Amino acid sequence: LTWNKTHFDTVILCNGYKLAYIPPFKNLPYRPAKGHIITAKIPGYESSVILSKDKWVVPFKQDTFKCGATYEWSFRSPTEVSKEKSKQLTNQLNNIVGLPLTPITIEAAVRPSTNDARPLLGTLPDLPQVAVFGGLASKGIMMAPLLAQELADYLIHGKEIPKEYNVTRFLPKTQVD
């Protein structure tokens, strides 16, 4: 593969939900989900680890955290912030951390997901030089390091990707063998 006059043995596509528009990956069973996240001040809340309890709270900087997320399966705008969803998320997060939070920013975006809620890793049999790393959905923050290692081990050492993450799980068996 050549791009910008540079040759690559393998290209890894990490296009989020837009992977659904890239041939030959566009026929996979995607289920994009819009979600809201909040960057918030939470004075008195101290944590150096990710809290994942229905929602998630990630340390960002002193007294500031990234928190999320909501789900919308049908939506018109991928980035329009909903006041209703923002309020709902703020209330849920207040209950989880047990302290009031003050939103600094509220963002909306579409996360990549699949019909079976599992990530997409690997290559297609007829396109081994193009790998995919996607479909992480709302658990991407927790799973990305492990999945990146799985994909690297596959590409570098030929180690099999677990079936539940392998992009080939959606192909007819005759295409995989």
HUZIBEL-V877113 format. One record per residue. N is the residue number from 1. RES is the residue in one letter. OMEGA is omega in whole degrees, 0 to 359 (none if undefined). BURIAL is b if it has 9 or more other ideal C-beta (glycine too) atoms within 8 Angstrom, else e. Layout:
BEGIN
N;RES;OMEGA;BURIAL  N;RES;OMEGA;BURIAL
END
This chain:
BEGIN
1;L;179;b  2;T;177;e  3;W;179;e  4;N;180;e  5;K;177;e  6;T;181;e  7;H;178;e  8;F;175;b  9;D;182;e  10;T;174;b  11;V;178;b  12;I;178;b  13;L;178;b  14;C;190;e  15;N;181;e  16;G;183;b  17;Y;181;b  18;K;174;e  19;L;180;b  20;A;181;b  21;Y;184;e  22;I;174;b  23;P;0;e  24;P;183;e  25;F;186;b  26;K;181;e  27;N;178;e  28;L;186;b  29;P;180;e  30;Y;174;b  31;R;183;b  32;P;181;b  33;A;175;b  34;K;178;b  35;G;177;b  36;H;171;b  37;I;181;b  38;I;164;b  39;T;189;b  40;A;169;b  41;K;175;e  42;I;181;b  43;P;179;e  44;G;178;e  45;Y;182;b  46;E;177;e  47;S;176;e  48;S;181;e  49;V;177;e  50;I;174;b  51;L;178;b  52;S;182;e  53;K;189;e  54;D;172;e  55;K;179;b  56;W;179;b  57;V;183;b  58;V;176;b  59;P;181;b  60;F;170;e  61;K;188;e  62;Q;180;e  63;D;182;e  64;T;185;b  65;F;170;b  66;K;186;b  67;C;177;b  68;G;352;b  69;A;176;b  70;T;178;b  71;Y;170;e  72;E;183;b  73;W;173;e  74;S;187;e  75;F;178;e  76;R;183;e  77;S;181;e  78;P;186;b  79;T;180;e  80;E;181;e  81;V;179;b  82;S;178;b  83;K;180;e  84;E;180;e  85;K;179;b  86;S;179;b  87;K;178;e  88;Q;181;b  89;L;179;b  90;T;179;b  91;N;179;e  92;Q;180;b  93;L;176;b  94;N;179;b  95;N;182;e  96;I;183;b  97;V;178;b  98;G;179;e  99;L;177;b  100;P;176;e  101;L;179;b  102;T;180;e  103;P;174;b  104;I;175;e  105;T;175;e  106;I;182;b  107;E;175;b  108;A;178;b  109;A;179;b  110;V;177;b  111;R;179;b  112;P;176;b  113;S;179;b  114;T;180;b  115;N;180;e  116;D;177;e  117;A;178;e  118;R;179;b  119;P;175;b  120;L;178;b  121;L;171;b  122;G;182;b  123;T;173;b  124;L;183;b  125;P;182;b  126;D;180;e  127;L;187;e  128;P;181;e  129;Q;178;b  130;V;179;b  131;A;178;b  132;V;176;b  133;F;186;b  134;G;178;b  135;G;184;b  136;L;176;b  137;A;186;b  138;S;181;b  139;K;181;e  140;G;182;b  141;I;181;e  142;M;189;e  143;M;187;b  144;A;181;b  145;P;179;e  146;L;182;e  147;L;176;b  148;A;178;b  149;Q;178;e  150;E;181;b  151;L;178;b  152;A;179;e  153;D;177;b  154;Y;184;b  155;L;185;e  156;I;187;e  157;H;180;e  158;G;179;e  159;K;181;e  160;E;173;e  161;I;178;b  162;P;184;e  163;K;185;e  164;E;178;e  165;Y;188;b  166;N;181;b  167;V;182;b  168;T;181;b  169;R;181;e  170;F;181;e  171;L;173;b  172;P;184;e  173;K;181;e  174;T;179;e  175;Q;185;b  176;V;184;e  177;D;none;e
END
